[in-house]
Amino acid sequence: MKIKEILQAVEQLAPIPLQESYDNSGVQIGNVNQEAKAALLSIDVTEAVVDEAIALGCNLIISHHPLAFRSFKSLTGKNYVERCMIKACKHDIVIYAAHTNLDNAGQGINYYLAKLLNLQHIRILAPQEDKLLKLVTFVPYTHAELVRNTIFSAGAGNIGAYDMCSYNIEGQGTFRAGENTNPFCGEIGKMHTENEVRIEVILPVFRQRDVLQALIAVHPYEEPAYDFYKLQNTWSQSGSGVVGTLPEEVEEEDFLYHIKDTFHLKTLMHSPLRGSYVRDVAICSGSGAFLIPMAAAYGADVFITGEAKYNDYYDVEDKLLLATIGHYESEIFTKNVFYDVISEKYPTFALYMSGTDMNPVNYL
């Protein structure tokens, strides 16, 4: 099995195009066409993590934070990033990162945290925009089902928790085949009328090539007609943060202890208690304070994130309770997400959770 096959399992959950424009997710270094021996899962890539991978016989490191985040013009080993790259090259280790694409994935790290807290009815807090297309194509009635099922399999037709979604209108198409053609129906030089179905489906922008190739592969016409329309709709299946509901409301202080116990925290920072109850909860791992206004507008009782600024604890006022659990602490479970998605598809592949991957923030 090739390393690229392992990475495809991760990207099935968190496609690279879901990453933010400033990010650098994906393959950081190495040849993904080599045989996969074992993988080490981590949040960050440090020299200790690379050494650990070597000791364990891993030729793949999958991390949450990208090792190569800033551009550079030389590779001399002047800092830990370059030293990690040099050592990885010497030992044929592939380094891969799933960062904001995992944050934005519908069932990525934020979904995982929500499930740990036993939240229900989980959905995206801030859906991504300008990420959807509508495909319109015209197919002979006899081949409509085949074409629909094929483009569904290629990634079209998903709306929220529903799949195989399409809109279909029956009508008549006309054409006249020219010389040197091989028409599926009709005769060369004669106008032909065919009973057709207009099929409309929604798809993510990054699936356009796959869906088009699938369409052309099974469409019976030599020159299939199709159009792609860019949509301004928000995409409920990807975006920043999630919101969910507790099975029953609880007092604020009790819920704070629930957070602390669930995430095994040494300390938990929060804004002043409001003397209220908690039912609706919003979550964004890492640096998610930018979503506080959206969480408040949604009507969340609590917003949980990794870190926030001092004034954020004032600014929430009585809108909601702000709880910050630490950047590392909110993302430690990315290793579990990687483990689950890979082991589900490749249950016998050797996976290791890094034991040297440590929080750079220390508490006295």
N, C-alpha and C positions, 0 to 999 in steps of 0.2 A: 504494500500500500504506500502510495506517495504522500509526502507531506501536504501537497496541495489538496488532497482529498480530505485530510483532517481539517484543513482551514476552510474548505467549502462547507463543512458542517457548521462551523462558527458563523460563516457569512450567510448561511440559510436563515439563521436567527437574526443576525445583525449585519445586513448588507453594507458594504463600504459606502455607497452613495448616501446613506443616512447620516454620515458624519457632518459636522459643522465645517464651514469654509476654512476656518483657521486651523483645523486639525490635520493630523498626519497618521491616520489609522492605516492598517494593512501591513504588508511585508516591509520590515525595516532593513533586513539584511539576510542574505543566504539564498540557496538554490532550493526552491520548493519542489523540484522534480526528483529529488533524491528519495530513497526509501525512508519511511518514517520508522524510527526505532522506539522512541518514547518522548513524551512531552512534559515539560515542567510548567506549572501554572502559577502566575504571580501577579501582583498589582503593578510593581515597578521592576525595571531591569537594572540591577547593580552588579558590580564585579562579584560580589558574594553569590548572587543568583546565577551568574554565568558559571562560576566555579562549581556550584551545586549541580547544575545541569551536566557538566562534564563528569563529575563524580558519579552521578546516577545513570550515565550512559544515554542521556537525552540529546537528541539533535534538533529539538524544537522547543522554543520558549514562547509561550503565549501570555502576554501581559495586558493589563488594562491601560496603563499610561504608556504612550509611545516613548521609546528610547531616543529616537531622532525626532525632535520636535522643532528645533531651530536649524536653519540652513548653516552650512559651514563650507569652507573652501579648501581645507586640508584635513588629513587624518594622521595625526602625529602622536596621539596618546596623551595630550596635554590635560585632559580631564576624564572623569569616569565614563562619560558617554563614549568618547573615542576609544578608551581602553577596552570597554565592553565590546565594541564593534570589532576591534583588532583581534581580540581573543576569540570571539564568535567565528570570525573568518578562519582563524587557524584551526579550529576544531569542527568546521563545517556545520555550525549550528545556525538554524533559521530563527530569527527573532521577529515576532509578529505582535501587533497591537490591535485591540478592539476597544476604542475609547468612546468618543461621542456617538459613534454608530451603535454601540451597546447601550449608551444612555438613552438614545432616541428610539431604540427598538421597542415595539409594542409589548414584548415579553422579555425585555432586557433586565438590567439591574434594578430599576425602580419597581418593576412588577414583582421581582423576586423579594424585595424588601417589604412590599405591601402584603405578599402572601405570608411572610414570616410574622407579620403583625396580625394575621388573621383577618385582613380586610376583604370585603366582598364587593362585587359590582365594580371591579377595578377598570379604569379607563384613563386615557391620556389627558393630562391637565392642559398642556399647550400644544395642540396638534400642529404639525408642520404645514406650511403653505406652499403653493406652486409646485407640488410634487406629483400631480396626477395628470394623466392624459385620458382622452376618450378616443377609442378606436371605432370607426364606422367602416364597415365593409359590406359588399353585396355578393351573395352566394346563391347558386342554384338551389332551389328548394330541396332537391334530393341529397345535397351535401351539407346542409345547414348544421345538422347535429354533429357531424364529424368535425367541421371547422370550429364550432363552439367548444366542443370538448377539448380540442387540440390547443386552442388559445387559452382555455382555462388552465390546462396543465402547464402552460408556459408562464403563467403568472398574472393573467388577466381575470377580471370578474370578481374581485374581492371588495366588498363594501362592509366595513366594520367587522362583525363576527359572522357575516354571511359570505359564502363563496358561490361560484358558478352563477353570478348575477349577470343578466343581459337583458336588452330590450330588443324585440324583434317585430318587424313590420313586413308583411307579405305584399309584393307588388310585381311589376313586370319590367324587365330590363330589355333594351334593344341594342343590337350591334350588327355590323356587317364585317365579316372577315375578309381581309385583303389577301393579295397574292402572297405566296410563300409563308402562309400561316398554317397552323394545325389546330383548328378550332375544336373545342370539346363538344360543342353542339352547333347546329346550323351548317350552312354550306358557304363555301368561298364565293364571294361576289353577290350574295343574296342577304337582304336584311332579315334578321332573326329576332323573334320575341321569345324570351325565356321567363318562366315563373321563378322569381328570386325572393330571397329574404334579406332585408336590411338588418344587419346585426350591429348593435352598439354595446360596447363593454368599457369599463373603467380599468386602468392599470397604472402602476407607478411609473414615473418617467424612466427610471433606470431599467425597467423591464421592456422598454420599447423594442430594442433590437431582438431580444429573445422571442417576443410575441410576434413580431413581423416575420421572422424566419420561420416560425411555426405555421403562421398563416399561409405563407407562400408555399411551404412544403406540401400542404394538403389541399390547397385551393385548386379546383379542377381547371380553371381558366388559365390560358397562357399569359394573359395580362390582367390579373385581378385588380379590381378597383378598391382603394382604401384611402382613408383620411385619418390623420391624428389631430385632435384638437387639444390645445393646452387649457387646463381648467384652473380656476381660481379657488376652487373648493379647498377647505382644510382637509387633511388626511388623518382620520381618527385612529389609524393604525400605527402612527409613529409621531414622536414629538417629545417635548421636555416634561419630565415629571409625570406623576400619576395621582389620581384621587380614588378613594375607596371609602367604604362604609363599614363600621364595626357592627357585629351582630346585635349589640345593644349599647346604649350610651353608658359612659362611665364618668366618674369625676376626674377633673383635670389631673390632680396629683396622682391618682391611681394609674392613670394612663402614662404619666411620665415614668413611673416605676416600671410599668409594663415595657416601655421603650428601653429603659436601662437594662432590664433583665433579658429582653429579647436579643439585644445587640452586645451583651456582655461588656457594658461600659464601666470604666472607672469613675467617670464623671459625666454629667449631662448639664449643658447650659440651656437656659430657657428664659423667656420674657416673663414679666410678672403674671401670676395667676389671676384669672378673671372671676373666680368663684362660680364657674360654669361647668357644663358637661361636654363631653367629647363624643361625637358620633361620626362626623365626616372628617377624613384625614387626607392631607396632601403630602406627597413625598417627592423629593428630588435629591439624589445622592450628590456628593461632591460640593461644588460651589453653586448652590441653587437658589441663593437669596434673591436673584433677579425675578424669581417666580412668585415672590410674596404677594404682589398686587393681584396676580391672577388667582392665587389660592384664596385671597380675601374676597375677590369678586365672585368666585365660585360658591363661597359660603362655607369653606372649610373651617372647622373648629380649631384644628392644629395644623401647622406646617412644619414638617421635619426635613432638615437638610444637613449637609456636612459642616458648613461654616457660614458665618454671616458677619457683617460689620457691626461695630458697637452701636451705631445709631439705628440699625435695623430693629433692635430690641425695644427702642423707644417708638419707632415709626409704626409698628404694628398696632400700638395703642390697645384698644379693646376689640379690634377687628378679629383677631385670632391669637392663639398661643403659638409662639415660635420656639421650636426645640432644635438645638444644634448638637449633633452627636460626634463631630469630628470628621474631617475629610477622609482620612484613612479608614476610620471605623465604618463610615457609610459605604465604602467601596470594597471592603475586605471580602464581601460575598461575591464579587465578580469571579473569583476563582471557582466558587461553587456553580455559578452559571456556566462557565466554560466546561467544567467537569460533567455537568448534567447533559449538556447538549452533545458533547463528544461521546460520552459513554453510552448514551442512548442509541447512537448510530453505530458505534464501534465498541461493543461491550468488552472485548478482549484486549483492546489497545492499552498500553501502559501509560497511566497518567499519575503525576505526582503533584501534590500541593507544596509549594515552596515553604521551607522552614526557615529560610534566611531572609525572606522578604519581610522587612520590619518597618514599623511606623517611624518616620523621621521626626515626628513630634513626640517629645517625651514629657511625662508628668512626674513631678516630684511628690 
